[in-house]
Amino acid sequence: MADISPADYPEYTENISNKSQPPLGFGTRPALIIVDAQKAYWSPDSPLDFSSYENAAAAPAHIKTLVSSARSGKCPVIWSRIQYENASLRDAGLWAKKRKHLDCFLSSDSRGLGDWIEGLGPEGDDVVITKKFASAFFGTTLATQLQMLNVDTLVISGANTSGSIRQTTLDTMQSGFRPIVVAAACADRSRETHFANLFDIRAKMGDVIAVDEACKQLEKGW
């Protein structure tokens, strides 16, 4: 199955058919990361909800499939989440001034919008990364933990394509790991932001692949 097809975004047919950017491909030691699979993005009562976009609404089911495949292949599974402790969002820095509704991710939020979405969450010895900004690498121990695990490839899923997915992908590549983004397992508010960023990621940062190909590689294990 193709990663992105002309049927997904006809305006980018020329870009889709342009194979001039060589794929990075998988290494031999992949891990799966699920970025910000938190209720704030998939709850109708949340100001950050984007589940009205059908691709975004379908993403959690695809993420569950990836998690199952990673566990089957005994690949490391990593979860990142946004979480703030300061009621005034001082630990969000300038991002709190630029982006609205970060209070959804306060640990004290009574709505539970910072919790993992239903049916998804860490188990056993999964790695959990708590972050303050978009990238799962920035200000965290993710790079160190990947090195300790001897990972060479990071399969990326979660929310949102134009923010945390894009920034995590860039930092994956810049940190010396192979970034593999699973298109249907990533979510954003709209078709435009979702696909524009997937094209950018594939052109400049990493590979963008389909769920079935990602599952096949994860099930192979190490």
MDAnalysis code that builds the backbone (N, CA, C; Angstrom):
import MDAnalysis as mda
import numpy as np

u = mda.Universe.empty(666, n_residues=222, atom_resindex=np.repeat(np.arange(222), 3), trajectory=True)
u.add_TopologyAttr("name", ["N", "CA", "C"] * 222)
u.add_TopologyAttr("resid", np.arange(1, 223))
u.add_TopologyAttr("resname", ["MET", "ALA", "ASP", "ILE", "SER", "PRO", "ALA", "ASP", "TYR", "PRO", "GLU", "TYR", "THR", "GLU", "ASN", "ILE", "SER", "ASN", "LYS", "SER", "GLN", "PRO", "PRO", "LEU", "GLY", "PHE", "GLY", "THR", "ARG", "PRO", "ALA", "LEU", "ILE", "ILE", "VAL", "ASP", "ALA", "GLN", "LYS", "ALA", "TYR", "TRP", "SER", "PRO", "ASP", "SER", "PRO", "LEU", "ASP", "PHE", "SER", "SER", "TYR", "GLU", "ASN", "ALA", "ALA", "ALA", "ALA", "PRO", "ALA", "HIS", "ILE", "LYS", "THR", "LEU", "VAL", "SER", "SER", "ALA", "ARG", "SER", "GLY", "LYS", "CYS", "PRO", "VAL", "ILE", "TRP", "SER", "ARG", "ILE", "GLN", "TYR", "GLU", "ASN", "ALA", "SER", "LEU", "ARG", "ASP", "ALA", "GLY", "LEU", "TRP", "ALA", "LYS", "LYS", "ARG", "LYS", "HIS", "LEU", "ASP", "CYS", "PHE", "LEU", "SER", "SER", "ASP", "SER", "ARG", "GLY", "LEU", "GLY", "ASP", "TRP", "ILE", "GLU", "GLY", "LEU", "GLY", "PRO", "GLU", "GLY", "ASP", "ASP", "VAL", "VAL", "ILE", "THR", "LYS", "LYS", "PHE", "ALA", "SER", "ALA", "PHE", "PHE", "GLY", "THR", "THR", "LEU", "ALA", "THR", "GLN", "LEU", "GLN", "MET", "LEU", "ASN", "VAL", "ASP", "THR", "LEU", "VAL", "ILE", "SER", "GLY", "ALA", "ASN", "THR", "SER", "GLY", "SER", "ILE", "ARG", "GLN", "THR", "THR", "LEU", "ASP", "THR", "MET", "GLN", "SER", "GLY", "PHE", "ARG", "PRO", "ILE", "VAL", "VAL", "ALA", "ALA", "ALA", "CYS", "ALA", "ASP", "ARG", "SER", "ARG", "GLU", "THR", "HIS", "PHE", "ALA", "ASN", "LEU", "PHE", "ASP", "ILE", "ARG", "ALA", "LYS", "MET", "GLY", "ASP", "VAL", "ILE", "ALA", "VAL", "ASP", "GLU", "ALA", "CYS", "LYS", "GLN", "LEU", "GLU", "LYS", "GLY", "TRP"])
u.atoms.positions = np.array([
    [0.845, -1.191, 0.000],
    [0.000, 0.000, 0.000],
    [0.885, 1.247, 0.000],
    [0.536, 2.223, -0.811],
    [1.332, 3.440, -0.884],
    [1.184, 4.240, 0.404],
    [2.207, 5.046, 0.700],
    [2.143, 5.864, 1.900],
    [1.141, 7.004, 1.744],
    [1.214, 7.749, 0.650],
    [0.268, 8.815, 0.345],
    [-0.069, 8.674, -1.136],
    [-1.344, 8.666, -1.460],
    [-1.736, 8.473, -2.846],
    [-2.363, 9.737, -3.413],
    [-2.435, 9.871, -4.740],
    [-3.105, 11.030, -5.340],
    [-4.548, 11.187, -4.871],
    [-5.194, 10.077, -4.501],
    [-6.566, 10.170, -4.015],
    [-6.641, 10.901, -2.679],
    [-5.551, 10.839, -1.900],
    [-5.529, 11.534, -0.617],
    [-5.485, 13.045, -0.802],
    [-4.697, 13.461, -1.775],
    [-4.506, 14.901, -1.974],
    [-4.144, 15.154, -3.429],
    [-5.141, 15.236, -4.312],
    [-4.884, 15.343, -5.759],
    [-4.006, 16.524, -6.141],
    [-4.075, 17.616, -5.362],
    [-3.287, 18.804, -5.703],
    [-1.782, 18.536, -5.675],
    [-1.395, 17.466, -4.975],
    [0.026, 17.177, -4.828],
    [0.467, 15.957, -5.635],
    [-0.303, 15.632, -6.663],
    [0.015, 14.458, -7.466],
    [1.447, 14.499, -7.994],
    [1.877, 15.644, -8.452],
    [3.235, 15.766, -8.995],
    [4.269, 15.466, -7.921],
    [4.024, 15.972, -6.711],
    [4.959, 15.719, -5.621],
    [4.956, 14.253, -5.212],
    [3.754, 13.666, -5.217],
    [3.637, 12.264, -4.827],
    [4.440, 11.377, -5.770],
    [4.409, 11.699, -7.047],
    [5.090, 10.858, -8.026],
    [6.581, 11.162, -8.125],
    [7.024, 12.213, -7.453],
    [8.433, 12.588, -7.501],
    [9.216, 11.699, -6.535],
    [10.007, 10.811, -7.087],
    [10.760, 9.880, -6.259],
    [12.243, 10.284, -6.169],
    [12.525, 11.556, -6.373],
    [13.922, 11.984, -6.404],
    [14.570, 11.952, -5.018],
    [13.737, 12.036, -3.956],
    [14.295, 11.942, -2.611],
    [14.408, 10.471, -2.227],
    [15.619, 9.955, -2.057],
    [15.767, 8.535, -1.723],
    [15.253, 8.252, -0.318],
    [14.586, 7.125, -0.112],
    [14.118, 6.779, 1.231],
    [15.284, 6.409, 2.143],
    [15.117, 6.690, 3.415],
    [16.129, 6.267, 4.390],
    [16.032, 4.772, 4.639],
    [14.803, 4.255, 4.638],
    [14.590, 2.842, 4.917],
    [14.775, 2.517, 6.395],
    [14.383, 1.310, 6.758],
    [14.535, 0.830, 8.125],
    [15.961, 0.378, 8.375],
    [16.401, 0.552, 9.609],
    [17.615, -0.100, 10.053],
    [17.259, -1.502, 10.518],
    [17.970, -1.978, 11.522],
    [17.722, -3.336, 12.016],
    [17.156, -3.360, 13.433],
    [17.059, -2.177, 14.077],
    [16.634, -2.143, 15.481],
    [15.589, -1.035, 15.680],
    [14.356, -1.255, 15.183],
    [13.327, -0.211, 15.282],
    [12.666, -0.153, 16.655],
    [12.196, 1.032, 16.998],
    [11.324, 1.242, 18.147],
    [10.121, 2.039, 17.669],
    [9.026, 1.935, 18.390],
    [7.814, 2.691, 18.083],
    [7.628, 3.790, 19.113],
    [7.356, 5.019, 18.650],
    [6.991, 6.085, 19.563],
    [5.575, 6.568, 19.248],
    [4.792, 6.746, 20.296],
    [3.447, 7.293, 20.172],
    [3.490, 8.674, 20.817],
    [3.320, 9.696, 20.008],
    [3.491, 11.074, 20.460],
    [2.136, 11.677, 20.837],
    [1.989, 12.041, 22.098],
    [0.845, 12.840, 22.568],
    [-0.519, 12.241, 22.207],
    [-0.683, 10.958, 22.411],
    [-1.993, 10.329, 22.205],
    [-2.835, 10.593, 23.448],
    [-3.207, 11.862, 23.611],
    [-3.879, 12.328, 24.818],
    [-5.314, 12.767, 24.509],
    [-6.173, 12.661, 25.497],
    [-7.597, 12.925, 25.305],
    [-7.883, 14.331, 24.790],
    [-7.016, 15.280, 25.071],
    [-7.243, 16.663, 24.633],
    [-7.476, 16.762, 23.137],
    [-6.887, 15.855, 22.363],
    [-7.016, 15.904, 20.905],
    [-8.182, 15.069, 20.376],
    [-8.736, 14.213, 21.215],
    [-9.808, 13.327, 20.754],
    [-11.030, 13.363, 21.677],
    [-11.305, 14.511, 22.269],
    [-12.470, 14.660, 23.144],
    [-13.333, 15.813, 22.656],
    [-14.607, 15.573, 22.364],
    [-15.490, 16.629, 21.852],
    [-15.597, 17.842, 22.769],
    [-15.369, 17.653, 24.074],
    [-15.481, 18.776, 25.000],
    [-14.158, 19.518, 25.184],
    [-13.145, 19.152, 24.400],
    [-11.843, 19.807, 24.496],
    [-11.703, 20.903, 23.444],
    [-11.120, 22.046, 23.787],
    [-10.897, 23.101, 22.790],
    [-9.854, 22.726, 21.748],
    [-9.114, 21.644, 21.994],
    [-8.097, 21.190, 21.045],
    [-8.568, 20.009, 20.197],
    [-9.810, 19.606, 20.372],
    [-10.328, 18.416, 19.681],
    [-10.275, 18.565, 18.158],
    [-9.733, 17.547, 17.492],
    [-9.754, 17.559, 16.030],
    [-10.328, 16.267, 15.457],
    [-11.115, 15.567, 16.264],
    [-11.664, 14.293, 15.806],
    [-12.783, 14.454, 14.790],
    [-13.195, 15.705, 14.497],
    [-14.202, 15.899, 13.444],
    [-13.613, 15.666, 12.056],
    [-12.276, 15.716, 11.945],
    [-11.604, 15.376, 10.686],
    [-11.447, 13.856, 10.643],
    [-12.005, 13.234, 9.630],
    [-12.127, 11.772, 9.621],
    [-10.784, 11.058, 9.718],
    [-9.751, 11.579, 9.089],
    [-8.435, 10.935, 9.192],
    [-7.920, 10.957, 10.630],
    [-8.147, 12.084, 11.310],
    [-7.717, 12.198, 12.701],
    [-8.509, 11.247, 13.590],
    [-9.804, 11.136, 13.339],
    [-10.653, 10.239, 14.135],
    [-10.222, 8.783, 13.988],
    [-9.685, 8.425, 12.822],
    [-9.277, 7.045, 12.563],
    [-7.888, 6.715, 13.101],
    [-7.097, 7.728, 13.435],
    [-5.703, 7.503, 13.814],
    [-5.529, 6.601, 15.039],
    [-6.313, 6.756, 16.123],
    [-6.091, 5.886, 17.281],
    [-6.168, 4.399, 16.974],
    [-7.085, 4.002, 16.105],
    [-7.178, 2.580, 15.742],
    [-5.903, 2.117, 15.050],
    [-5.329, 2.963, 14.203],
    [-4.076, 2.612, 13.532],
    [-2.912, 2.557, 14.534],
    [-2.931, 3.467, 15.499],
    [-1.885, 3.448, 16.527],
    [-1.954, 2.146, 17.320],
    [-3.154, 1.721, 17.660],
    [-3.319, 0.457, 18.394],
    [-2.739, -0.717, 17.605],
    [-2.937, -0.703, 16.289],
    [-2.390, -1.758, 15.440],
    [-0.868, -1.746, 15.479],
    [-0.280, -0.557, 15.427],
    [1.179, -0.433, 15.498],
    [1.713, -0.939, 16.834],
    [1.045, -0.573, 17.915],
    [1.479, -1.017, 19.241],
    [1.449, -2.536, 19.321],
    [0.393, -3.139, 18.814],
    [0.273, -4.596, 18.817],
    [1.415, -5.234, 18.032],
    [1.741, -4.656, 16.883],
    [2.827, -5.204, 16.057],
    [4.176, -5.042, 16.740],
    [4.394, -3.890, 17.370],
    [5.663, -3.670, 18.072],
    [5.818, -4.665, 19.222],
    [4.748, -4.887, 19.954],
    [4.829, -5.846, 21.059],
    [5.058, -7.263, 20.535],
    [4.417, -7.589, 19.413],
    [4.604, -8.907, 18.808],
    [6.057, -9.130, 18.409],
    [6.697, -8.077, 17.875],
    [8.089, -8.180, 17.465],
    [9.085, -7.866, 18.560],
    [8.561, -7.596, 19.783],
    [9.411, -7.271, 20.931],
    [10.276, -6.032, 20.676],
    [9.714, -5.082, 19.927],
    [10.383, -3.799, 19.710],
    [10.048, -2.854, 20.860],
    [10.979, -1.992, 21.269],
    [10.665, -1.031, 22.329],
    [9.480, -0.145, 21.949],
    [8.643, 0.139, 22.938],
    [7.496, 1.027, 22.746],
    [7.679, 2.234, 23.659],
    [7.577, 3.422, 23.066],
    [7.839, 4.668, 23.781],
    [6.607, 5.559, 23.674],
    [6.226, 6.170, 24.780],
    [5.075, 7.072, 24.825],
    [5.557, 8.451, 25.239],
    [5.171, 9.470, 24.489],
    [5.472, 10.830, 24.940],
    [4.170, 11.554, 25.226],
    [4.222, 12.442, 26.190],
    [3.038, 13.224, 26.544],
    [3.467, 14.628, 26.967],
    [2.562, 15.571, 26.793],
    [2.757, 16.919, 27.297],
    [2.145, 16.974, 28.693],
    [2.887, 17.530, 29.647],
    [2.339, 17.670, 30.990],
    [2.981, 18.873, 31.680],
    [2.125, 19.665, 32.306],
    [2.590, 20.843, 33.040],
    [2.164, 20.736, 34.499],
    [3.013, 21.300, 35.371],
    [2.749, 21.266, 36.800],
    [2.369, 22.640, 37.342],
    [2.899, 23.686, 36.742],
    [2.655, 25.028, 37.251],
    [1.303, 25.551, 36.782],
    [0.458, 25.969, 37.709],
    [-0.898, 26.405, 37.372],
    [-0.914, 27.600, 36.433],
    [0.160, 28.394, 36.438],
    [0.274, 29.558, 35.545],
    [1.002, 29.218, 34.257],
    [1.288, 27.936, 34.063],
    [1.975, 27.434, 32.858],
    [3.358, 28.051, 32.670],
    [4.018, 28.352, 33.779],
    [5.375, 28.886, 33.661],
    [6.327, 27.856, 33.074],
    [6.026, 26.578, 33.297],
    [6.894, 25.534, 32.741],
    [6.649, 25.309, 31.254],
    [5.697, 26.031, 30.671],
    [5.492, 25.982, 29.217],
    [6.246, 27.093, 28.506],
    [6.861, 27.982, 29.262],
    [7.650, 29.054, 28.652],
    [6.827, 29.923, 27.709],
    [7.483, 30.376, 26.645],
    [6.831, 31.256, 25.676],
    [5.768, 30.533, 24.849],
    [5.832, 29.212, 24.842],
    [4.833, 28.458, 24.074],
    [3.422, 28.753, 24.598],
    [3.311, 29.004, 25.907],
    [1.999, 29.300, 26.484],
    [1.454, 30.636, 25.987],
    [2.340, 31.528, 25.585],
    [1.907, 32.807, 25.028],
    [1.504, 32.667, 23.564],
    [2.139, 31.758, 22.862],
    [1.892, 31.566, 21.440],
    [0.715, 30.632, 21.185],
    [0.581, 29.606, 21.984],
    [-0.440, 28.582, 21.735],
    [-1.490, 28.579, 22.828],
    [-2.740, 28.617, 22.435],
    [-3.844, 28.614, 23.391],
    [-4.127, 27.204, 23.919],
    [-4.748, 27.165, 25.062],
    [-5.337, 25.950, 25.640],
    [-4.313, 24.916, 26.111],
    [-3.082, 25.348, 26.402],
    [-2.129, 24.391, 26.962],
    [-2.522, 23.969, 28.374],
    [-3.472, 24.690, 28.971],
    [-3.939, 24.285, 30.290],
    [-4.638, 22.917, 30.260],
    [-4.988, 22.447, 29.055],
    [-5.535, 21.089, 28.929],
    [-4.560, 20.041, 29.447],
    [-3.264, 20.385, 29.444],
    [-2.233, 19.420, 29.803],
    [-1.690, 19.617, 31.215],
    [-2.382, 20.430, 32.022],
    [-2.006, 20.555, 33.424],
    [-2.284, 19.243, 34.154],
    [-1.355, 18.814, 34.982],
    [-1.561, 17.571, 35.721],
    [-2.750, 17.689, 36.673],
    [-3.095, 18.915, 37.033],
    [-4.209, 19.152, 37.947],
    [-5.546, 19.337, 37.233],
    [-5.577, 19.223, 35.906],
    [-6.806, 19.449, 35.139],
    [-7.867, 18.410, 35.504],
    [-8.997, 18.881, 35.980],
    [-10.045, 17.967, 36.453],
    [-10.751, 17.228, 35.324],
    [-10.591, 17.723, 34.085],
    [-11.240, 17.085, 32.941],
    [-10.501, 15.836, 32.471],
    [-9.278, 15.683, 32.910],
    [-8.487, 14.519, 32.502],
    [-8.067, 14.553, 31.052],
    [-7.962, 15.754, 30.463],
    [-7.638, 15.859, 29.039],
    [-6.179, 15.508, 28.741],
    [-5.353, 15.505, 29.759],
    [-3.958, 15.104, 29.551],
    [-3.742, 13.607, 29.636],
    [-4.807, 12.854, 29.973],
    [-4.689, 11.392, 30.080],
    [-4.549, 10.763, 28.698],
    [-4.038, 9.532, 28.666],
    [-3.973, 8.776, 27.417],
    [-5.391, 8.515, 26.920],
    [-5.549, 8.456, 25.614],
    [-6.878, 8.166, 25.072],
    [-7.252, 6.721, 25.393],
    [-8.545, 6.476, 25.399],
    [-9.068, 5.170, 25.810],
    [-8.447, 4.033, 24.999],
    [-7.973, 3.023, 25.712],
    [-7.430, 1.845, 25.047],
    [-5.976, 1.951, 24.659],
    [-5.349, 3.074, 24.968],
    [-3.935, 3.259, 24.654],
    [-3.202, 3.759, 25.899],
    [-1.996, 3.268, 26.082],
    [-1.202, 3.726, 27.207],
    [-0.062, 2.767, 27.490],
    [0.893, 3.199, 28.290],
    [2.084, 2.386, 28.572],
    [1.757, 1.096, 29.315],
    [2.576, 0.094, 29.062],
    [2.487, -1.175, 29.768],
    [3.895, -1.652, 30.095],
    [4.003, -2.458, 31.129],
    [5.274, -3.112, 31.441],
    [6.439, -2.158, 31.509],
    [7.485, -2.456, 30.723],
    [8.680, -1.622, 30.755],
    [8.737, -0.626, 29.599],
    [7.571, -0.236, 29.067],
    [7.537, 0.823, 28.055],
    [8.208, 2.078, 28.609],
    [8.806, 2.840, 27.719],
    [9.430, 4.111, 28.094],
    [8.372, 5.213, 28.031],
    [8.322, 6.079, 29.046],
    [7.409, 7.215, 29.058],
    [8.221, 8.502, 29.119],
    [7.979, 9.371, 28.152],
    [8.672, 10.658, 28.068],
    [7.661, 11.763, 28.362],
    [7.941, 12.572, 29.369],
    [7.104, 13.731, 29.671],
    [7.821, 14.971, 29.162],
    [7.133, 15.750, 28.342],
    [7.769, 16.894, 27.684],
    [6.965, 18.163, 27.916],
    [7.619, 19.279, 27.641],
    [6.991, 20.589, 27.813],
    [6.741, 21.295, 26.485],
    [7.399, 20.836, 25.445],
    [7.302, 21.489, 24.146],
    [6.957, 20.464, 23.068],
    [7.027, 20.871, 21.809],
    [6.542, 20.018, 20.729],
    [7.363, 18.733, 20.567],
    [8.663, 18.859, 20.413],
    [9.496, 17.692, 20.143],
    [9.613, 16.787, 21.363],
    [9.543, 15.484, 21.125],
    [9.739, 14.522, 22.208],
    [11.194, 14.464, 22.654],
    [12.084, 15.101, 21.906],
    [13.503, 15.137, 22.251],
    [13.877, 16.354, 23.095],
    [13.206, 17.482, 22.849],
    [13.651, 18.737, 23.456],
    [13.445, 18.733, 24.971],
    [14.550, 18.878, 25.698],
    [14.489, 18.935, 27.153],
    [14.142, 17.623, 27.813],
    [14.289, 16.500, 27.098],
    [13.966, 15.181, 27.658],
    [15.167, 14.243, 27.528],
    [15.010, 13.036, 28.023],
    [16.081, 12.032, 27.946],
    [15.876, 11.057, 26.792],
    [15.016, 11.390, 25.825],
    [14.674, 10.429, 24.773],
    [15.901, 9.957, 23.998],
    [16.752, 10.870, 23.559],
    [17.931, 10.464, 22.775],
    [18.814, 9.512, 23.574],
    [19.018, 9.809, 24.846],
    [19.840, 8.950, 25.699],
    [19.215, 7.569, 25.847],
    [17.894, 7.532, 26.031],
    [17.235, 6.241, 26.200],
    [17.277, 5.418, 24.919],
    [17.131, 6.069, 23.762],
    [17.250, 5.342, 22.498],
    [18.653, 4.772, 22.320],
    [19.655, 5.546, 22.714],
    [21.032, 5.059, 22.624],
    [21.253, 3.870, 23.554],
    [20.728, 3.957, 24.770],
    [20.891, 2.857, 25.720],
    [20.176, 1.590, 25.242],
    [19.052, 1.783, 24.547],
    [18.312, 0.638, 24.009],
    [18.943, 0.105, 22.724],
    [19.886, 0.863, 22.161],
    [20.566, 0.502, 20.912],
    [19.636, 0.575, 19.702],
    [18.666, 1.485, 19.746],
    [17.721, 1.694, 18.652],
    [18.399, 2.450, 17.513],
    [18.062, 2.087, 16.255],
    [18.578, 2.859, 15.119],
    [17.468, 3.459, 14.259],
    [16.214, 3.053, 14.500],
    [15.085, 3.503, 13.691],
    [13.917, 3.819, 14.610],
    [13.285, 4.977, 14.397],
    [12.151, 5.356, 15.223],
    [10.907, 5.471, 14.348],
    [9.929, 4.602, 14.603],
    [8.644, 4.627, 13.905],
    [7.734, 5.584, 14.672],
    [7.218, 6.600, 13.974],
    [6.575, 7.731, 14.645],
    [5.084, 7.785, 14.327],
    [4.273, 7.957, 15.388],
    [2.826, 8.079, 15.240],
    [2.308, 9.044, 16.293],
    [1.035, 9.484, 16.153],
    [0.440, 10.304, 17.187],
    [-0.042, 11.652, 16.698],
    [0.058, 12.642, 17.561],
    [-0.485, 13.974, 17.272],
    [0.534, 15.064, 17.646],
    [0.444, 16.219, 17.007],
    [-0.259, 16.394, 15.748],
    [0.745, 16.517, 14.619],
    [0.320, 16.223, 13.410],
    [1.247, 16.097, 12.284],
    [2.058, 17.360, 12.052],
    [1.407, 18.509, 12.193],
    [2.077, 19.781, 11.898],
    [2.889, 20.317, 13.061],
    [2.775, 19.690, 14.235],
    [3.474, 20.177, 15.410],
    [4.433, 19.153, 15.981],
    [3.956, 18.390, 16.964],
    [4.842, 17.464, 17.668],
    [5.389, 16.356, 16.777],
    [4.599, 15.884, 15.804],
    [5.101, 14.853, 14.891],
    [6.223, 15.418, 14.031],
    [5.980, 16.566, 13.438],
    [6.995, 17.174, 12.578],
    [8.282, 17.462, 13.358],
    [8.152, 18.066, 14.541],
    [9.340, 18.433, 15.312],
    [10.073, 17.198, 15.837],
    [9.330, 16.192, 16.244],
    [9.972, 14.960, 16.698],
    [10.693, 14.271, 15.546],
    [10.090, 14.296, 14.364],
    [10.731, 13.703, 13.180],
    [12.039, 14.408, 12.859],
    [12.013, 15.722, 12.868],
    [13.229, 16.486, 12.580],
    [14.325, 16.168, 13.590],
    [13.978, 16.138, 14.867],
    [14.975, 15.855, 15.891],
    [15.437, 14.402, 15.858],
    [14.577, 13.491, 15.415],
    [15.000, 12.101, 15.230],
    [16.134, 12.034, 14.222],
    [15.938, 12.665, 13.064],
    [16.955, 12.674, 12.026],
    [18.219, 13.381, 12.498],
    [18.059, 14.523, 13.155],
    [19.215, 15.314, 13.591],
    [19.980, 14.629, 14.728],
    [19.326, 13.699, 15.408],
    [19.982, 12.964, 16.495],
    [20.617, 11.667, 16.007],
    [20.501, 11.381, 14.713],
    [21.175, 10.225, 14.145],
    [20.361, 8.949, 14.102],
    [19.038, 9.056, 14.274],
    [18.147, 7.905, 14.161],
    [17.317, 8.042, 12.883],
    [16.876, 6.922, 12.326],
    [16.079, 6.946, 11.101],
    [14.610, 7.224, 11.438],
    [14.053, 8.347, 10.996],
    [12.644, 8.619, 11.284],
    [11.716, 8.024, 10.226],
    [10.754, 7.228, 10.670],
    [9.765, 6.611, 9.798],
    [8.380, 7.023, 10.303],
    [7.703, 7.893, 9.572],
    [6.397, 8.410, 9.991],
    [5.300, 7.576, 9.337],
    [4.342, 7.129, 10.149],
    [3.239, 6.318, 9.644],
    [2.055, 7.255, 9.379],
    [1.770, 7.490, 8.103],
    [0.838, 8.549, 7.704],
    [-0.522, 8.441, 8.378],
    [-1.166, 7.290, 8.276],
    [-2.531, 7.140, 8.781],
    [-2.602, 7.082, 10.298],
    [-1.456, 6.880, 10.953],
    [-1.411, 6.821, 12.413],
    [-1.028, 8.162, 13.019],
    [-1.018, 9.203, 12.190],
    [-0.779, 10.565, 12.660],
    [-2.037, 11.389, 12.439],
    [-2.242, 12.399, 13.257],
    [-3.485, 13.159, 13.205],
    [-3.230, 14.654, 13.313],
    [-4.099, 15.412, 12.651],
    [-4.061, 16.867, 12.742],
    [-5.476, 17.404, 12.587],
    [-5.610, 18.699, 12.703],
    [-6.927, 19.330, 12.708],
    [-7.601, 19.307, 11.351],
    [-6.827, 19.329, 10.280],
    [-7.427, 19.426, 8.952],
    [-6.614, 18.659, 7.932],
    [-7.256, 18.367, 6.813],
    [-6.612, 17.686, 5.688],
    [-5.395, 18.461, 5.203],
    [-5.537, 19.805, 5.134],
    [-4.450, 20.633, 4.601],
    [-3.200, 20.554, 5.469],
    [-3.352, 20.750, 6.781],
    [-2.170, 20.731, 7.639],
    [-1.573, 19.332, 7.728],
    [-2.428, 18.326, 7.725],
    [-1.950, 16.947, 7.810],
    [-1.081, 16.587, 6.606],
    [-1.627, 16.754, 5.402],
    [-0.907, 16.308, 4.218],
    [0.250, 17.231, 3.837],
    [0.100, 18.537, 4.024],
    [1.209, 19.439, 3.710],
    [2.443, 19.081, 4.515],
    [2.244, 18.726, 5.779],
    [3.389, 18.387, 6.618],
    [3.939, 17.003, 6.325],
    [3.072, 16.064, 5.935],
    [3.587, 14.759, 5.524],
    [4.485, 14.884, 4.293],
    [4.076, 15.731, 3.326],
    [4.908, 15.924, 2.139],
    [6.238, 16.559, 2.507],
    [6.208, 17.534, 3.402],
    [7.428, 18.192, 3.831],
    [8.352, 17.219, 4.554],
    [7.768, 16.406, 5.414],
    [8.559, 15.416, 6.147],
    [9.248, 14.458, 5.183],
    [8.494, 13.966, 4.207],
    [9.079, 13.002, 3.266],
    [10.166, 13.648, 2.409],
    [9.989, 14.916, 2.070],
    [10.957, 15.586, 1.208],
    [12.254, 15.916, 1.941],
    [12.177, 16.176, 3.262],
    [13.331, 16.777, 3.933],
    [13.838, 16.040, 5.169],
    [13.010, 15.192, 5.777],
    [13.374, 14.715, 7.114],
    [13.432, 13.210, 7.278],
    [12.505, 12.492, 6.641],
    [12.439, 11.055, 6.864],
    [11.534, 10.380, 5.864],
    [11.100, 9.177, 6.193],
    [10.204, 8.429, 5.319],
    [8.774, 8.534, 5.842],
    [7.824, 8.462, 4.934],
    [6.410, 8.422, 5.291],
    [5.850, 7.139, 4.681],
    [5.319, 6.260, 5.521],
    [4.904, 4.947, 5.030],
    [3.492, 4.615, 5.504],
    [2.953, 3.532, 4.965],
    [1.619, 3.066, 5.317],
    [1.665, 2.190, 6.562],
    [0.510, 2.014, 7.182],
    [0.417, 1.227, 8.416],
    [0.858, -0.214, 8.193],
    [0.430, -0.821, 7.100],
    [0.759, -2.233, 6.898],
    [2.256, -2.466, 6.747],
    [2.943, -1.538, 6.090],
    [4.400, -1.670, 5.940],
    [5.082, -1.490, 7.296],
    [4.622, -0.531, 8.090],
    [5.205, -0.322, 9.414],
    [5.001, -1.554, 10.294],
    [3.812, -2.125, 10.248],
    [3.519, -3.318, 11.047],
    [4.405, -4.486, 10.637],
    [4.578, -4.647, 9.343],
    [5.417, -5.735, 8.833],
    [6.846, -5.617, 9.380],
    [7.385, -4.396, 9.368],
    [8.751, -4.188, 9.835],
    [8.856, -4.361, 11.352],
    [7.858, -3.866, 12.088],
    [7.886, -4.002, 13.539],
    [7.750, -5.462, 13.971],
    [6.939, -6.221, 13.262],
    [6.727, -7.627, 13.610],
    [7.975, -8.476, 13.363],
    [8.843, -8.000, 12.473],
    [10.111, -8.707, 12.244],
    [10.986, -8.677, 13.502],
    [10.812, -7.599, 14.278],
    [11.639, -7.460, 15.470],
    [13.087, -7.189, 15.131],
    [13.957, -7.520, 16.061],
    [15.382, -7.270, 15.875],
    [16.073, -8.575, 15.457],
])
